[in-house]
Amino acid sequence: MNGKTPENIRFFESPIDAISFFDLSKVKVKGGMKNTRFVSMDGLKKEVFDSYITQTAAQLQKEGRILKSVGLGVDNDEAGKRFVKDIQSKFPKVKYCKPSEKLGKDWNDTLKAFRKMQQGKQKSKHTTRTLPGQEFEKRSAYLRRDQGLER
């Protein structure tokens, strides 16, 4: 980052969800998510959200830059949805980076399910051959389409 403040922030309920999201998204875009700050709120804590938004915006302003995007990678459950709705009522441009309902309620469940699917594909490799890089393209397409991540 060359000492510059990240212009994007992603918030998660736990460190493992942040790591899981990162693992799923690291090949999504050329250069990955290097310009992104990952924050664990240790639950659904509005004060943590507010603090990091304020702190990051101030740091970026000193550098003559602005905050480009904010995403909430909170659980896909009732509490997570309420939290997103509350935050978006004050900050409409905040995106909900929602874990797949088919694969689990949070990003760690999603990563585990994704890996399990990949292992199943590896076992059946003798019938269909995956070329190098295709696995990453599929992961990338999944994130862009189903999780609302930008290119």
Secondary structure, 3 states (H helix, E strand, C coil): CCCCCCCEEEEECCHHHHHHHHHHHCCCCCCCCCCEEEEECCCCCHHHHHHHHHHHHHHHHHCCCCCCEEEECCCCCHHHHHHHHHHHHHCCCCEECCCCCCCCCCHHHHHHHHHHHHHHHHHCCCCCCCCCCHHHHHHHHHHHHHCCCCC
